[in-house]
Each structure stands twice: as structure tokens, then as C-alpha cells.
Amino acid sequence: MSLVQKMISAAALDVNLYESVEADQNATTQAMTVVIISSLAAGIGAIRSGLLGVVVAVVGALIGWVIWSFLCYFIGTKILPEETTDADLGQLLRTTGFAQAPGVLRIFGIIPFIGVLISLLSAIWMLVATVIAVRQALDYKSTLRAVGVCLIGFVVYMVFAVVLGLVMAVGAGAVSAVTG
């Protein structure tokens, strides 16, 4: 199956695709490619922020994907495991990477007015795909448990992002004060 076919299956929320990439250790690079394509689409959709915005979106998406996958792995295997849970970080990287496939639609964010709606719907679609990806990677029987892992992971991720943003802002202010 080609990468495009896998992305279409992932976007169609095909559980078999998520099971397949979970088990295929060679699919990690493909999952990273999906994240890059999705973030490039988001960057192009928000091109009004300039080329730097596109670069920041891609780099941020890759870093965010790794952090998010690790959080889901840790929470899902250490805090909320089921008796059938058996996963490693690579499995989460692969499944959550492919869950970004609907993000390709964010390229339409460039269209005035309707682009915002398309981007919002794409984000919701990616969230649903991520819940399925987490459920499959962690071998959960319960979708609700996968929702819990994603929700807890999201809160931790957002706290991390806010703290990092504050540290960077303070650092930038300090550099500006010294050089300015």
C-alpha cells in the first residue's frame, strides 16, 4: 500500500490501517512524513504569517508529535493501562503520526472565511483519528480510556507548551534588554 493510500485509510479512520502501522517498524519514517505533510499544509494554509511561520509550524509539529506520542505512551502504559496493554513508543509514534493525515485539509485555510471552518473540522477529525490511533496502539478495548489518555496528555502538553512559551518570552525579553 502506498503512502497516499495509507493516509486515505488513516483519514477514513480504518482500524486495520492503525493496527498495520502499529506493527510495522518500517512505517515510522512514513508516519513522520505524514506529520511533515500535514504541518506543511497547515503552514501553507496560514501563509499570511510568512515563511518563518511555515518553518515554525513544521518544526513545532514534529517536536509536538514526539512529545504528544511520548505522553500518550507514558500515560497509557504506566497510569491507565488495561490488562491487554502492550506497547512501545514506536507504536505510538507510528499510529499518532498517521492520525495527522486529515490535517492535509488545513491547506484550505488559505481560503478566506471558509478556510477557518475547514481547519477547525480538520482539527476535530485529527483528534478523533488520534483517539483511534491511541486505542489501537495501546491495545485498549475501551475507546473511553483512549479518550482519557488523549485528554490527560493534552492538558500536560498544553501546560508544557505554556511554560516553554513563557520561558522563551522571558529569554527574548532579557536578550532584548541586554542588546537594546
C-alpha positions in Angstrom: 0.0 0.0 0.0 1.4 3.4 -1.0 1.8 6.3 1.5 -1.1 8.1 -0.1 -3.3 5.1 0.3 -2.3 4.7 3.9 -3.1 8.4 4.5 -6.5 8.0 3.0 -7.2 4.9 5.1 -5.9 6.7 8.2 -8.2 9.6 7.5 -11.1 7.2 6.9 -10.4 6.0 10.5 -9.7 2.5 9.3 -8.8 0.5 12.4 -6.9 -2.1 10.3 -4.6 0.6 9.0 -3.8 1.7 12.5 -3.1 -1.9 13.5 -0.9 -2.4 10.5 1.3 0.7 11.1 1.5 -0.1 14.8 3.1 -3.4 13.9 5.3 -2.2 11.0 8.5 -0.8 12.5 9.4 0.4 9.0 6.4 2.8 9.0 7.9 5.2 11.5 9.5 7.3 8.7 6.2 7.2 6.8 4.4 8.5 9.9 7.0 11.3 10.2 6.3 12.1 6.5 2.6 12.3 7.2 3.3 14.8 10.1 5.5 16.9 7.8 2.9 16.9 5.0 0.1 17.8 7.4 2.1 20.6 9.0 3.2 22.0 5.7 -0.4 22.1 4.7 -1.2 24.0 7.9 1.7 26.3 7.2 0.6 27.0 3.6 -3.0 27.5 4.9 -1.6 30.1 7.3 0.9 31.6 4.8 -0.2 35.1 5.9 2.1 34.6 8.8 5.0 34.4 6.4 7.7 31.9 5.6 9.0 31.8 9.1 5.5 30.8 10.3 5.6 27.9 7.9 9.0 26.8 9.2 8.0 27.2 12.8 4.8 25.2 12.1 6.7 22.3 10.6 9.4 22.1 13.3 6.8 22.6 16.0 4.6 19.9 14.6 7.5 17.4 14.6 8.5 18.2 18.1 4.9 18.2 19.2 4.3 14.8 17.6 7.2 13.3 19.5 6.2 14.9 22.8 2.5 14.0 22.3 3.3 10.4 21.4 5.6 10.0 24.5 2.9 11.4 26.8 0.3 9.1 25.3 2.7 6.2 25.7 3.6 7.0 29.3 0.0 7.8 30.4 -1.4 4.8 28.5 1.1 2.2 29.7 2.0 3.5 33.2 -1.0 5.3 34.5 -4.1 4.0 32.6 -3.1 0.6 31.2 -5.6 -2.2 30.6 -4.6 -5.8 31.2 -4.1 -6.2 27.5 -1.9 -3.1 27.1 1.4 -3.9 25.4 3.0 -1.0 23.6 6.3 0.8 22.9 7.0 4.4 22.0 7.5 3.5 18.3 3.9 2.1 18.1 2.5 5.4 19.4 4.8 7.4 17.0 3.5 5.5 14.0 -0.2 5.5 14.9 -0.4 9.1 16.0 1.7 10.2 13.0 -0.8 8.6 10.6 -3.6 10.2 12.7 -2.4 13.6 11.3 -3.5 12.6 7.8 -6.7 14.7 7.9 -4.5 17.7 8.6 -3.7 17.9 4.9 -7.0 19.7 4.5 -5.6 22.6 6.5 -4.0 23.8 3.3 -7.5 25.2 2.5 -7.0 27.6 5.5 -5.7 30.0 2.9 -9.3 30.5 1.6 -10.9 33.5 3.3 -13.7 32.7 5.7 -14.4 29.1 4.8 -10.7 28.2 5.4 -11.1 28.7 9.2 -14.1 26.3 9.2 -12.1 23.7 7.2 -9.2 24.0 9.5 -11.4 23.6 12.6 -13.1 20.5 11.1 -9.7 19.1 10.2 -8.5 19.5 13.8 -11.6 17.7 15.1 -11.1 14.9 12.6 -7.4 14.6 13.6 -8.5 14.4 17.3 -10.9 11.6 16.5 -8.2 9.8 14.5 -5.7 10.2 17.4 -8.1 8.6 19.8 -8.4 5.6 17.5 -4.6 5.6 17.0 -4.0 5.6 20.8 -6.7 2.9 21.3 -5.1 0.6 18.8 -1.5 1.2 19.8 -2.3 0.6 23.4 -4.4 -2.4 22.7 -7.4 -0.9 24.6 -10.8 -2.4 24.4 -12.2 0.9 25.7 -12.4 3.9 23.5 -13.3 6.0 26.6 -9.9 5.0 28.1 -8.2 6.2 24.9 -10.1 9.5 25.2 -8.9 9.8 28.8 -5.3 9.2 27.7 -5.6 11.9 25.0 -7.3 14.3 27.3 -4.7 14.0 30.1 -1.9 14.1 27.5 -3.4 17.2 26.0 -3.6 19.0 29.4 0.0 18.1 30.2 1.1 19.1 26.7 -0.6 22.4 27.0 1.0 23.2 30.4 4.4 22.3 28.9 3.8 24.5 25.9 2.7 27.5 28.0 5.7 27.1 30.4 8.0 26.8 27.4 6.4 29.9 25.8 6.8 31.9 28.9 10.5 30.8 29.3 11.1 31.8 25.7 9.4 35.1 26.1 11.3 36.0 29.2 14.5 34.9 27.5 13.8 37.1 24.5 13.0 40.0 26.7 16.3 39.5 28.6 18.2 39.4 25.3 16.4 42.5 24.1 17.2 44.4 27.3 20.9 43.5 27.1 21.3 44.3 23.4 18.9 47.1 23.2 
